[in-house]
Structures are given as C-alpha cells and as structure tokens.
Amino acid sequence: MGHKILLVEDEHLVGTMVRLNMESEGHEVTWCRTAPAALEEATGQPFDLVLLDIGLPGGDGLAVLSEMRKRGIGTPVMMLTARGDVASKVQALDIGADDYLGKPFDVAELIARAGALIRRSRADREVPADQVVRFDAYEVNLATREAVTSQGRVTLSEKEAAFLAMLVRARGATLTRNDILEEVWGMDVTPTQRTVDNVVLRLRKLFEPNPDEPVHILTVRGAGYRFEP
C-alpha cells in the first residue's frame, strides 16, 4: 500500500530521480521546490513522510522543519542534503529531523530508510497503548509476548512477537520478505527469506482456525504477506 510523501527539493535531476523511484514503489509524491511552498503543503494536508532538502530557494530547510514542529506537525522528516558535516546533522536532529541522508545517496538506501521511518511512525500511531492486540478469538500482549492462541496460552519468541506486531500495524498492506527481514531481524540480518516463511508457518499454527487455509496471515503470491484481522 502506497503512502503520501512530500518531497522538497529544488534540484531538478535529484527531484526527478527521487519522485520516479518513490512512485515506482507505489507512493504518491507531492514535489515542492521552495521553502514557502513546502511549509504550505506540510501544514495544508497530512503526509506519511517528508523528504526535505536543507538548501532551498526562499528559505532554509531547517527553518521549515523547525516551523513544522512548532505547529505540532509530527510527520517523520528525512533531511536530504549535501551538507555532510557533523554539526549540520546534529542541528537537524536537534530541531526534530528523524533521519539524515547525505548527497549523493544510493536510491535503494533512500527507499529502505524511508520505508523504515514510515513503519515506525505507523507503529507509534496504531499499536494500542496497552500493547494488547486482539483479533478473532486471539489475544497477544506485545510487551510480555504472552498470547492466547489456538494451542492455548503460549509465550511467543522475540522475533515472533515483533513479526506479528509488524503485520498488525500494516493491516491490509502487503509486506515483502525483505521488509520483514529488515524490520524484525535488522540490517545486519543473516537469516534468509525462508526464515520468514518458517515463522509464518509457526504463527499460522497459533493464530489460524485452520493453518492450511489461513484467513488472517495471508500469502500474497510473488510479493509477501498481508494481515487481515
């Protein structure tokens, strides 16, 4: 499922590259080229992520970020900038940036880090405050990893609980195996995509009325997995 991204970049080649690649991932991109336009868009409608350059016509990206935070806009922001010095990074993070990517950057890294920011933001908004998830006849306490399952009360492994939490947060959206590996096992991952499939089999035994005909943890052929409460 795509997300709404605000791209703030005055360099035509960079902006075009980022927009095309984000749109190829299924996202909807609004592209601004000046600081005033960026602030107007950011305050005028909700976005899932802002990709914000620092050096902009009509102002400074850091000033735009500062004003966004003053207005209570909590949208995750990734700074895109040629300023690679530590002081600039620290300043951006202190103001309220969530990530910082220096130019030139690898598009694959941009896409991966943007996806991670969006997922973390969704997690903050969608996981219940009490950390208890309920669906069908099942219940999972994500804090303690204790669960009511078709096999009775069990304690999930750390990875099983993290995987299930990720599925619940992204309900209705397809998660690729690479997305899951990155989120649950981390960037220094050693497991293979088969590892994801094995955890799915385990979770289906616990949270499906009939594991052979799942209705909650669904396979999206050629893509990944999707959760339906």
FIVEXPA-322441 format. One record per atom (N, C-alpha, C, CB): residue in three letters; x, y, z. Coordinates in steps of 0.02 Angstrom, whole numbers, padded with zeros to 5 digits, always signed. Atoms other than C-alpha are relative to their C-alpha. Glycine has a CB too. Example, Ala and Ser with C-alpha at 12.3 -4.5 7.8 and 13.67 -1.06 7.14 Angstrom:
! residues 2
ALA+00045-00059+00000 ALA+00615-00225+00390 ALA+00045+00060+00000 ALA-00050+00001+00062 SER-00042-00059-00003 SER+00684-00053+00357 SER-00039+00055+00037 SER+00020+00023-00071 
! end
This chain:
! residues 229
MET+00042-00059+00000 MET+00000+00000+00000 MET+00044+00061+00000 MET-00048+00000+00061 GLY-00040-00059+00005 GLY+00072+00167-00051 GLY-00015+00051+00054 GLY-00009+00031-00068 HIS+00007-00053-00050 HIS+00095+00318+00060 HIS+00009+00068-00033 HIS+00050-00009+00058 LYS-00006-00068+00026 LYS+00090+00506+00037 LYS+00065+00030+00023 LYS-00060+00043+00023 ILE-00066-00026-00014 ILE+00262+00583+00027 ILE+00006+00072-00026 ILE+00055-00044-00030 LEU-00015-00068+00021 LEU+00307+00767+00023 LEU+00074+00005-00015 LEU-00022+00052+00054 LEU-00070-00007+00021 LEU+00468+00793-00075 LEU+00015+00074-00008 LEU+00014-00038-00067 VAL-00020-00071+00004 VAL+00553+00962-00051 VAL+00072+00002-00026 VAL-00006+00036+00070 GLU-00065+00003+00033 GLU+00698+00977-00173 GLU+00000+00048-00060 GLU+00017-00073-00023 ASP-00002-00048+00054 ASP+00750+01118-00290 ASP+00042-00023-00059 ASP+00026+00066+00025 GLU-00040+00025+00055 GLU+00874+01018-00395 GLU-00042-00046-00044 GLU+00063-00038+00026 HIS+00046+00035+00045 HIS+00779+00955-00547 HIS+00019-00074-00008 HIS-00001+00033-00068 LEU-00019+00070+00012 LEU+00881+00797-00577 LEU-00011-00043+00062 LEU+00074-00003-00021 VAL+00009+00037-00062 VAL+00880+00744-00395 VAL-00074-00011+00014 VAL+00033+00036+00060 GLY+00072+00005-00013 GLY+00695+00781-00375 GLY-00034-00049-00047 GLY-00032+00068-00007 THR+00030+00046+00049 THR+00650+00688-00534 THR+00017-00072+00018 THR+00024+00016-00071 MET-00022+00068-00018 MET+00752+00536-00481 MET-00038-00026+00060 MET+00075-00001+00014 VAL+00034+00021-00061 VAL+00675+00530-00308 VAL-00074-00012-00013 VAL+00009+00052+00055 ARG+00071+00008+00013 ARG+00498+00556-00369 ARG-00015-00062-00040 ARG-00027+00061-00037 LEU+00013+00059+00042 LEU+00507+00423-00505 LEU+00009-00065+00040 LEU+00047+00000-00060 ASN-00012+00061-00038 ASN+00581+00295-00386 ASN-00052-00011+00055 ASN+00069+00001+00031 MET+00052+00007-00051 MET+00456+00330-00248 MET-00067-00019-00031 MET-00007+00065+00040 GLU+00062+00018+00034 GLU+00312+00322-00370 GLU+00001-00072-00025 GLU-00013+00048-00058 SER-00006+00069+00022 SER+00378+00157-00436 SER-00012-00048+00059 SER+00069-00013-00031 GLU+00014+00041-00059 GLU+00361+00093-00256 GLU-00074+00004+00020 GLU+00044+00022+00058 GLY+00072-00006-00013 GLY+00177+00141-00261 GLY-00020+00059+00042 GLY-00023-00061+00033 HIS+00016-00058-00042 HIS+00189+00303-00162 HIS-00027+00059-00042 HIS+00062+00022+00040 GLU+00024-00062+00031 GLU+00100+00466-00202 GLU+00046+00057+00022 GLU-00075+00015+00020 VAL-00051-00050-00015 VAL+00228+00607-00213 VAL-00025+00070-00019 VAL+00065-00016-00036 THR+00011-00071+00013 THR+00196+00794-00197 THR+00068+00034+00003 THR-00049+00032+00053 TRP-00067-00028+00006 TRP+00350+00890-00254 TRP-00002+00075+00004 TRP+00033-00022-00066 CYS-00007-00072-00007 CYS+00391+01066-00193 CYS+00073+00019-00010 CYS-00025+00024+00070 ARG-00068-00021+00015 ARG+00543+01168-00242 ARG+00023+00059+00042 ARG+00005+00017-00072 THR-00018-00058-00041 THR+00541+01314-00118 THR-00021-00011+00072 THR-00031+00064-00028 ALA+00017+00005-00070 ALA+00534+01335+00070 ALA-00071+00021+00016 ALA+00048+00042+00041 PRO+00069-00020-00014 PRO+00370+01433+00073 PRO-00051-00052-00025 PRO-00015+00067-00031 ALA+00046+00050+00027 ALA+00284+01304-00038 ALA+00000-00063+00043 ALA+00019-00018-00073 ALA-00006+00059-00042 ALA+00349+01163+00072 ALA-00041+00008+00064 ALA+00072-00014+00017 LEU+00036-00011-00063 LEU+00279+01240+00231 LEU-00076+00001-00013 LEU+00023+00066+00033 GLU+00071-00003+00017 GLU+00112+01274+00146 GLU-00028-00071-00010 GLU-00011+00041-00063 GLU+00024+00068+00011 GLU+00096+01093+00088 GLU+00000-00041+00064 GLU+00044-00035-00053 ALA-00006+00040-00061 ALA+00155+01019+00253 ALA-00055+00016+00051 ALA+00068+00012+00032 THR+00052-00020-00048 THR+00026+01118+00352 THR-00070-00007-00030 THR+00012+00071+00022 GLY+00065+00001+00033 GLY-00113+01102+00223 GLY-00032-00069-00005 GLY+00006+00028-00067 GLN+00027+00068+00006 GLN-00132+00912+00216 GLN+00047-00049+00034 GLN-00011-00019-00075 PRO-00043+00049-00034 PRO-00067+00756+00305 PRO+00044-00039-00049 PRO-00043-00049+00040 PHE-00046+00042+00038 PHE+00084+00661+00239 PHE+00027-00055+00046 PHE+00059+00042-00031 ASP-00030+00054-00038 ASP+00165+00498+00292 ASP+00075+00011+00009 ASP-00013-00066-00035 LEU-00072-00013-00003 LEU+00342+00563+00261 LEU+00017+00063-00038 LEU+00040-00060-00029 VAL-00026-00059+00034 VAL+00433+00723+00215 VAL+00074-00012-00015 VAL-00009+00065+00042 LEU-00070+00003+00021 LEU+00596+00715+00115 LEU+00020+00073-00013 LEU+00011-00045-00064 LEU-00010-00072-00002 LEU+00670+00887+00147 LEU+00073+00018-00012 LEU-00023+00027+00066 ASP-00066-00027+00013 ASP+00822+00970+00069 ASP+00013+00059+00047 ASP+00009+00021-00074 ILE-00016-00056-00044 ILE+00913+01098+00176 ILE+00005+00065-00040 ILE+00064-00012+00038 GLY-00009-00061+00040 GLY+00967+01224+00043 GLY-00057+00009-00049 GLY+00067-00002-00036 LEU+00059-00010+00042 LEU+00808+01293-00036 LEU-00009+00073-00019 LEU-00063-00025+00036 PRO+00019-00069+00016 PRO+00751+01449-00129 PRO-00053+00025+00048 PRO-00025+00005-00073 GLY+00052-00030-00043 GLY+00653+01565-00017 GLY+00006-00018+00072 GLY-00066-00019-00024 GLY-00007+00018-00071 GLY+00720+01497+00146 GLY+00046-00059+00009 GLY-00068-00015+00030 ASP-00044+00054-00019 ASP+00808+01357+00234 ASP-00041-00060+00023 ASP+00049+00023+00056 GLY+00037+00060-00019 GLY+00751+01178+00255 GLY-00004-00010+00075 GLY+00031-00060-00032 LEU+00001+00007-00073 LEU+00798+01180+00439 LEU-00052+00046+00031 LEU+00069+00016+00029 ALA+00051-00046-00024 ALA+00686+01332+00465 ALA-00070-00029-00013 ALA+00007+00069-00033 VAL+00064+00032+00016 VAL+00544+01239+00377 VAL-00015-00055+00052 VAL+00001-00030-00071 LEU+00008+00054-00049 LEU+00571+01089+00492 LEU-00017+00028+00068 LEU+00064-00043+00004 SER+00012-00030-00065 SER+00577+01199+00647 SER-00072+00025+00005 SER+00049+00057+00012 GLU+00068-00028-00001 GLU+00414+01285+00600 GLU-00052-00057+00000 GLU-00011+00046-00061 MET+00045+00057-00001 MET+00331+01117+00564 MET-00009-00027+00071 MET+00025-00056-00047 ARG+00004+00027-00069 ARG+00374+01055+00738 ARG-00035+00048+00047 ARG+00070-00017+00026 LYS+00033-00050-00042 LYS+00317+01219+00818 LYS-00076-00003-00010 LYS+00026+00070-00016 ARG+00072+00004+00015 ARG+00148+01195+00732 ARG-00030-00068+00018 ARG-00012+00014-00074 GLY+00025+00064-00023 GLY+00133+01021+00804 GLY-00005-00054-00053 GLY-00066+00010+00030 ILE+00000+00049+00054 ILE+00163+00927+00641 ILE+00052-00053+00016 ILE+00013+00033-00069 GLY-00046+00052-00020 GLY+00239+00761+00691 GLY+00020-00048-00055 GLY-00030-00040+00055 THR-00018+00043+00057 THR+00262+00688+00517 THR+00075-00014+00000 THR-00021+00034-00066 PRO-00072+00015+00002 PRO+00429+00596+00505 PRO+00034+00037-00058 PRO+00012-00075-00007 VAL-00037-00040+00049 VAL+00559+00700+00412 VAL+00070-00029-00009 VAL+00004+00074+00023 MET-00068+00019+00017 MET+00715+00640+00323 MET+00032+00058-00038 MET+00002-00065-00043 MET-00036-00054+00033 MET+00839+00776+00277 MET+00042-00029-00057 MET+00044+00039+00050 LEU-00042+00017+00058 LEU+00919+00762+00104 LEU+00045+00059-00014 LEU-00043-00020-00063 THR-00042-00059+00007 THR+01071+00873+00092 THR+00072-00018-00017 THR-00001+00040+00063 ALA-00071+00008+00016 ALA+01247+00895+00027 ALA+00044+00019+00059 ALA+00018+00042-00061 ARG-00038-00017-00060 ARG+01300+00959+00198 ARG+00013-00063+00040 ARG-00038+00053+00042 GLY-00016+00063-00033 GLY+01390+00811+00269 GLY+00035+00007+00067 GLY+00042-00040-00043 ASP-00037-00010-00062 ASP+01471+00891+00422 ASP-00043-00021+00060 ASP+00022+00073+00007 VAL+00035+00024-00060 VAL+01427+00826+00594 VAL-00044+00054+00031 VAL+00051-00025+00052 ALA+00038-00054-00031 ALA+01368+00996+00656 ALA-00069+00008-00033 ALA+00039+00066-00004 SER+00064-00006+00035 SER+01233+01006+00521 SER-00047-00057+00017 SER+00011+00003-00076 LYS+00041+00058-00018 LYS+01173+00830+00561 LYS-00029+00008+00070 LYS+00042-00064-00005 VAL+00022-00008-00070 VAL+01165+00866+00747 VAL-00054+00054+00004 VAL+00059+00018+00045 GLN+00050-00054-00001 GLN+01071+01029+00716 GLN-00067-00025-00026 GLN+00024+00059-00041 ALA+00063+00024+00030 ALA+00943+00943+00604 ALA-00035-00048+00048 ALA+00014-00036-00066 LEU+00030+00048-00047 LEU+00914+00802+00730 LEU-00027+00035+00062 LEU+00050-00053+00019 ASP+00022-00038-00058 ASP+00901+00926+00874 ASP-00065+00036-00014 ASP+00054+00049+00023 ILE+00061-00037+00018 ILE+00768+01025+00781 ILE-00060-00046-00005 ILE+00011+00037-00066 GLY+00057+00047+00006 GLY+00664+00869+00751 GLY+00002-00045-00060 GLY-00062+00038-00001 ALA-00005+00047+00055 ALA+00727+00775+00599 ALA+00003-00071+00026 ALA+00063+00016-00044 ASP+00000+00070-00020 ASP+00704+00587+00607 ASP+00057-00039-00032 ASP-00066-00032-00017 ASP-00055+00033+00033 ASP+00842+00540+00486 ASP+00035+00052-00044 ASP-00024-00061-00043 TYR-00042-00047+00037 TYR+00979+00622+00382 TYR+00040-00039-00051 TYR+00048+00040+00048 LEU-00034+00036+00054 LEU+01043+00563+00213 LEU+00038+00050-00043 LEU-00050-00040-00043 GLY-00042-00047+00037 GLY+01189+00650+00129 GLY+00001-00015-00074 GLY+00070-00002+00026 LYS-00006+00006+00073 LYS+01203+00681-00057 LYS+00074-00008-00018 LYS-00032+00061-00037 PRO+00046+00043+00039 PRO+01247+00592-00165 PRO-00018-00062+00040 PRO+00032-00020-00068 PHE+00022+00058-00038 PHE+01147+00446-00099 PHE-00022-00055-00048 PHE-00057+00019+00047 ASP+00023+00058+00038 ASP+01101+00272-00158 ASP-00076-00003+00005 ASP+00033-00065+00026 VAL+00073+00000+00000 VAL+00918+00262-00210 VAL-00028-00058+00041 VAL-00026-00004-00072 ALA+00024+00057-00038 ALA+00897+00089-00136 ALA+00002+00014+00075 ALA+00042-00063-00016 GLU-00005-00017-00071 GLU+00957+00154+00033 GLU-00054+00051+00018 GLU+00069+00028+00017 LEU+00053-00049-00012 LEU+00838+00302+00021 LEU-00067-00034+00009 LEU-00003+00052-00057 ILE+00064+00034-00002 ILE+00690+00188-00014 ILE-00006-00042+00064 ILE-00008-00045-00061 ALA+00001+00042-00060 ALA+00737+00069+00129 ALA-00009+00042+00063 ALA+00064-00042+00004 ARG+00004-00041-00061 ARG+00762+00207+00257 ARG-00066+00038+00003 ARG+00059+00050+00002 ALA+00065-00032+00001 ALA+00604+00298+00202 ALA-00054-00048+00024 ALA-00017+00026-00071 GLY+00049+00050-00022 GLY+00505+00138+00223 GLY+00003-00014+00074 GLY+00010-00064-00038 ALA-00009+00012-00071 ALA+00578+00110+00395 ALA-00030+00057+00042 ALA+00073-00009+00017 LEU+00029-00058-00035 LEU+00529+00287+00450 LEU-00075-00003+00001 LEU+00024+00065-00031 ILE+00073+00004+00004 ILE+00351+00264+00389 ILE-00026-00054+00045 ILE-00022-00012-00072 ARG+00025+00056-00042 ARG+00333+00096+00476 ARG+00006+00017+00074 ARG+00040-00064-00015 ARG-00006-00019-00070 ARG+00399+00165+00640 ARG-00053+00050+00020 ARG+00070+00029+00015 SER+00052-00049-00014 SER+00279+00310+00629 SER-00068-00033+00007 SER-00001+00053-00055 ARG+00063+00037-00004 ARG+00133+00193+00594 ARG-00004-00040+00065 ARG-00008-00047-00061 ALA+00000+00040-00061 ALA+00186+00086+00741 ALA-00020+00043+00060 ALA+00069-00030+00013 ASP+00016-00045-00055 ASP+00176+00235+00859 ASP-00074+00016+00001 ASP+00041+00064-00005 ARG+00070-00020+00004 ARG+00001+00277+00796 ARG-00048-00059+00008 ARG-00012+00033-00066 GLU+00049+00054+00007 GLU-00076+00104+00776 GLU+00004-00055+00051 GLU+00007-00029-00067 VAL-00002+00051-00052 VAL-00013-00012+00912 VAL-00034+00029+00062 VAL+00074-00021+00016 PRO+00036-00026-00058 PRO-00131+00007+01062 PRO+00048+00018+00056 PRO-00051-00051+00025 ALA-00043-00024-00054 ALA-00060+00099+01211 ALA+00014-00055+00051 ALA-00032+00059+00034 ASP-00011+00053-00049 ASP-00084-00055+01321 ASP+00038-00058-00029 ASP-00066-00024+00027 GLN-00041+00050+00033 GLN+00015-00159+01194 GLN-00036-00068-00008 GLN+00064-00010+00039 VAL+00038+00062+00008 VAL-00125-00289+01185 VAL-00038+00002-00065 VAL-00049-00010+00060 VAL+00033+00005+00065 VAL-00184-00342+01013 VAL-00050-00057+00003 VAL+00052-00012-00057 ARG+00052+00052+00001 ARG-00347-00438+00991 ARG-00029-00005-00070 ARG-00056+00016+00051 PHE+00035+00012+00063 PHE-00420-00517+00835 PHE-00028-00070+00002 PHE+00048+00009-00062 ASP+00035+00064-00002 ASP-00543-00658+00810 ASP-00002-00024+00073 ASP+00036-00054-00045 ALA+00001+00026-00069 ALA-00526-00769+00965 ALA+00068+00006+00034 ALA-00022-00072+00001 TYR-00069-00001-00023 TYR-00343-00724+00991 TYR+00017+00066+00035 TYR+00048-00011-00059 GLU-00023-00059-00036 GLU-00251-00603+01104 GLU+00076-00005+00010 GLU-00036+00006+00069 VAL-00073-00002-00007 VAL-00068-00551+01110 VAL+00020+00061+00040 VAL+00035-00001-00069 ASN-00029-00055-00037 ASN+00019-00445+01239 ASN+00071+00010-00027 ASN+00001-00014+00078 LEU-00063-00011+00033 LEU+00163-00371+01140 LEU+00057+00017+00049 LEU-00007+00054-00052 ALA-00052-00018-00050 ALA+00253-00312+01297 ALA+00028-00063+00033 ALA-00030+00047+00053 THR-00022+00061-00035 THR+00259-00483+01383 THR+00010-00059-00048 THR-00049-00019+00054 ARG-00002+00052+00051 ARG+00243-00588+01222 ARG-00045-00059+00017 ARG+00071-00024-00010 GLU+00048+00053-00017 GLU+00108-00692+01308 GLU-00060+00005-00046 GLU-00022+00006+00074 ALA+00054+00001+00050 ALA-00030-00747+01190 ALA-00051-00053+00014 ALA+00030-00010-00070 VAL+00055+00049+00000 VAL-00198-00834+01188 VAL-00007-00024-00071 VAL-00068+00031+00027 THR-00003+00027+00067 THR-00188-00949+01038 THR-00045-00061-00006 THR+00073-00019-00019 SER+00039+00060+00011 SER-00274-01099+00961 SER+00031-00060+00036 SER-00005-00015-00075 GLN-00033+00053-00038 GLN-00149-01204+01059 GLN+00004+00017+00074 GLN+00070-00012-00028 GLY+00000-00021-00070 GLY-00187-01120+01224 GLY+00045+00061+00011 GLY+00022-00057+00044 ARG-00043-00057-00016 ARG-00081-00991+01314 ARG+00073-00019-00013 ARG-00010+00021+00074 VAL-00070+00013+00016 VAL+00096-00981+01247 VAL+00038+00066+00007 VAL+00009-00030-00071 THR-00044-00058+00001 THR+00243-00861+01256 THR+00036+00001-00066 THR+00050+00000+00060 LEU-00032-00006+00065 LEU+00300-00802+01085 LEU+00074+00016+00008 LEU-00035+00053-00043 SER-00070-00021+00002 SER+00483-00785+01041 SER+00003+00075-00015 SER+00040-00040-00052 GLU-00008-00071+00014 GLU+00551-00609+01023 GLU-00015+00015-00074 GLU+00071+00024+00018 LYS+00010-00012+00071 LYS+00552-00624+00833 LYS-00072-00012-00021 LYS+00046-00046-00041 GLU+00070+00013+00016 GLU+00377-00699+00825 GLU-00043+00059+00021 GLU-00024-00064+00035 ALA+00039-00057-00024 ALA+00308-00556+00929 ALA+00011+00061-00043 ALA+00017+00015+00073 ALA-00016-00058+00041 ALA+00399-00424+00827 ALA-00031-00007-00069 ALA+00076+00008-00007 PHE+00029+00013+00066 PHE+00340-00504+00664 PHE-00075+00011+00002 PHE+00017-00072-00024 LEU+00072-00008-00005 LEU+00160-00513+00723 LEU-00019+00073+00009 LEU-00027-00042+00058 ALA+00014-00072-00010 ALA+00165-00332+00783 ALA+00006+00038-00066 ALA+00049+00029+00052 MET-00009-00033+00065 MET+00230-00279+00612 MET-00060-00014-00045 MET+00065-00023-00033 LEU+00058+00018+00041 LEU+00089-00373+00524 LEU-00062+00039+00022 LEU-00013-00075+00003 VAL+00059-00034-00026 VAL-00042-00296+00637 VAL+00001+00074-00017 VAL-00005-00009+00077 ARG-00005-00072+00016 ARG+00023-00119+00611 ARG-00015+00014-00073 ARG+00071+00025+00017 ALA+00008-00010+00072 ALA+00020-00142+00423 ALA-00063-00034-00027 ALA+00061-00026-00038 ARG+00060+00037+00018 ARG-00152-00224+00421 ARG-00027+00022-00068 ARG-00054+00009+00053 GLY+00026-00014+00067 GLY-00217-00238+00243 GLY+00052+00015-00052 GLY-00047+00056+00004 ALA-00054-00016+00046 ALA-00049-00193+00166 ALA+00046-00060-00008 ALA+00040+00062+00023 THR-00046+00055+00013 THR+00072-00315+00086 THR+00070+00018+00023 THR+00000-00019-00074 LEU-00069-00009-00022 LEU+00241-00333+00170 LEU+00044-00051-00037 LEU+00006-00009+00077 THR-00045+00046+00034 THR+00384-00406+00068 THR+00043-00036+00051 THR+00043+00038-00051 ARG-00045+00036-00045 ARG+00501-00533+00144 ARG+00060+00042+00019 ARG+00023-00066-00032 ASN-00057-00044-00015 ASN+00643-00407+00131 ASN-00020+00053+00052 ASN+00026+00034-00063 ASP+00025-00048-00049 ASP+00538-00278+00226 ASP+00000-00031+00069 ASP-00070+00025-00018 ILE+00006+00034-00064 ILE+00508-00405+00362 ILE+00068-00016+00030 ILE-00041-00065-00008 LEU-00068+00015-00024 LEU+00689-00460+00374 LEU+00033+00063+00028 LEU+00043-00028-00057 GLU-00032-00063-00022 GLU+00747-00279+00388 GLU-00029+00024+00065 GLU-00008+00054-00054 GLU+00033-00027-00059 GLU+00618-00231+00519 GLU+00009-00045+00061 GLU-00074+00009-00015 VAL+00001+00046-00057 VAL+00620-00388+00627 VAL+00070-00024+00018 VAL-00044-00059-00016 TRP-00066+00028-00014 TRP+00797-00454+00608 TRP+00056+00052-00004 TRP+00015-00056-00048 GLY-00049-00053+00002 GLY+00888-00291+00570 GLY+00041+00000-00063 GLY+00045-00004+00058 MET-00038-00009+00061 MET+01004-00226+00436 MET+00059-00049-00005 MET+00026+00071-00003 ASP-00055+00047+00002 ASP+01143-00347+00486 ASP-00026-00071-00001 ASP+00046+00011+00060 VAL+00035+00063-00001 VAL+01025-00490+00452 VAL+00040-00056-00031 VAL-00066+00007-00036 THR-00030+00060+00029 THR+01094-00664+00425 THR-00051-00051-00023 THR+00047-00031+00050 PRO+00049+00048+00024 PRO+00931-00762+00405 PRO-00016+00011-00074 PRO-00064+00004+00042 THR+00022-00005+00069 THR+00862-00796+00231 THR-00075+00012-00002 THR+00020-00063-00040 GLN+00071-00009+00007 GLN+00690-00765+00162 GLN-00039-00061+00023 GLN-00018+00016-00073 ARG+00032+00061-00025 ARG+00650-00946+00207 ARG-00014+00006+00075 ARG+00043-00061-00014 THR+00011-00011-00071 THR+00667-00891+00388 THR-00068+00033+00012 THR+00056+00043+00030 VAL+00065-00034-00005 VAL+00517-00776+00364 VAL-00056-00051-00010 VAL-00006+00057-00051 ASP+00052+00049+00015 ASP+00415-00917+00288 ASP-00010-00048+00059 ASP+00017-00040-00064 ASN+00005+00047-00056 ASN+00455-01031+00435 ASN-00037+00032+00060 ASN+00069-00022+00022 VAL+00035-00034-00054 VAL+00396-00901+00561 VAL-00074+00007-00017 VAL+00030+00070+00013 VAL+00070-00003+00021 VAL+00236-00879+00460 VAL-00036-00066+00015 VAL-00005+00017-00075 LEU+00030+00066-00014 LEU+00203-01066+00473 LEU-00015-00008+00074 LEU+00047-00056-00024 ARG+00008+00005-00073 ARG+00227-01058+00661 ARG-00059+00044+00023 ARG+00065+00021+00036 LEU+00053-00046-00020 LEU+00112-00906+00680 LEU-00068-00025-00024 LEU+00013+00070-00026 ARG+00064+00027+00024 ARG-00023-00988+00574 ARG-00025-00057+00044 ARG+00008-00024-00073 LYS+00021+00054-00046 LYS-00024-01139+00689 LYS-00030+00028+00063 LYS+00060-00045+00017 LEU+00023-00030-00062 LEU-00054-01021+00834 LEU-00062+00045-00010 LEU+00055+00041+00030 PHE+00051-00052+00007 PHE-00171-00891+00758 PHE-00046-00010-00060 PHE+00033+00067-00005 GLU+00047+00015+00055 GLU-00272-00976+00620 GLU-00046-00057+00022 GLU+00038-00018-00065 PRO+00045+00056-00014 PRO-00428-01084+00643 PRO+00021-00063-00038 PRO-00072+00019-00019 ASN-00026+00054+00041 ASN-00359-01191+00501 ASN+00064+00024-00033 ASN-00053-00024-00053 PRO-00064-00025+00028 PRO-00173-01162+00465 PRO+00009-00013-00075 PRO+00057-00031+00037 ASP-00007+00016+00071 ASP-00190-01244+00294 ASP-00042+00046-00044 ASP-00020-00072-00013 GLU+00042-00047+00037 GLU-00323-01117+00243 GLU-00004+00065+00040 GLU-00072-00029-00012 PRO-00003-00060-00043 PRO-00269-00955+00328 PRO-00048+00055-00021 PRO+00071+00028+00000 VAL+00045-00057+00012 VAL-00388-00809+00345 VAL+00027+00065+00030 VAL-00070-00014+00028 HIS-00029-00060-00031 HIS-00279-00690+00446 HIS+00069+00017-00028 HIS+00006-00011+00076 ILE-00068-00012+00026 ILE-00097-00710+00390 ILE+00002-00029-00070 ILE+00055-00032+00047 LEU+00010+00021+00069 LEU-00114-00717+00202 LEU+00063+00006-00041 LEU-00056+00040-00032 THR-00055-00004+00047 THR+00014-00754+00068 THR-00022+00040-00061 THR+00024-00070-00021 VAL+00012-00037+00062 VAL+00020-00628-00075 VAL+00051-00026-00050 VAL+00007+00079+00011 ARG-00045+00037+00044 ARG+00092-00731-00216 ARG+00049+00047-00036 ARG-00041-00038-00051 GLY-00052-00038+00033 GLY+00257-00663-00280 GLY+00018+00066+00034 GLY-00020+00014-00069 ALA-00012-00065-00033 ALA+00254-00518-00156 ALA+00020-00008+00073 ALA-00063+00043-00005 GLY-00016+00006-00071 GLY+00249-00565+00028 GLY-00060-00022+00040 GLY+00026+00066+00027 TYR+00054+00020-00045 TYR+00119-00571+00167 TYR-00043+00060+00018 TYR+00028-00032+00063 ARG+00048-00052-00018 ARG-00035-00474+00220 ARG-00041-00024+00060 ARG-00046+00020-00060 PHE+00040+00018-00058 PHE-00130-00472+00385 PHE-00071+00027-00006 PHE+00033+00027+00064 GLU+00071-00019-00001 GLU-00320-00469+00393 GLU-00028-00020+00068 GLU-00039-00033-00059 PRO+00027+00017-00067 PRO-00398-00459+00568 PRO-00061-00046-00006 PRO-00019+00064+00038 
! end
